[in-house]
């Protein structure tokens, strides 16, 4: 088995690399780094750091340059990065591994709740093609590991800016959540992930023709219709956007076009609707 490790150069991914290098033959490890270009010379230095780190551990290294500007959105940078990471995993027929930890899990849930979500906002990190072995470990434990093993890493200064929603929520979460509450959120996430898998299996069993029938969606309970629309639109829309799309399916005239958001465009006939433009997000 080949493991493709997403390494940014930060403490999380450096610890991930050190852990894997201590257990896996270097020939079966590939470091993948996406230099998005948003931070100019600093991000280029990060790429150089990752390249030298890979040489230290004697593992292969794949680096790609996104040439994004500093005005690029966090979502765009994320999508470009995952496109690259998954392409490298496919190149080596390997398992993609990221350094997401428990704090990342909790922050992602908080972001989903802030933006407007249903119960699925708790079932994050559901992409089965990505392994996240550190998801049960806190950021504090990761720092402690790095210090014990005398590891070196780079700090991303954008983690300190209030430009990004994740950074703004991080401080508040640290102040509000006790250890017991964190553990409760992790358990709830595990339960919701199992539920999400069960619902996905039920959705797969639905007849294909019904999935685009306006009459079917008019007659289906809202909670079920929302889940179906989420699947049809590749999980790109927020809960409020899905609710507005459902209203459009029930009310818009034949020949109408509806822009649901996030690149999702829907066209309507008298009896059916067709999603004509979607872009998938991890």
Buried (B, 14 or more C-beta within 10 A) or exposed (E): EBBBBBBBBBBBBBBBBBBBBEEBEEEBBBBBBBBBBBBEEEBEBBBBBBBEBBEEBEBBBBBBBBEBEEEBEBEBBBBBBBBBBBEBBEEBEBBBBBBBBBBBBBBBBBBBEEEEBBBBBBBBBBBEEBBBBBBEBBBEBBBEBBEEEEBEBBEBEBEEEEEBBBBEBBEEBEEEBEEEEBEEBBEBBEEBBEBBEEBEEEBEEBEEEEBBBBEBBEEBEEEBBBBBBBBBBBBBBBBEBBBBBBEBBEEBEEEEEBEBBBBBBBBBEEEBBEBEEBEEEB
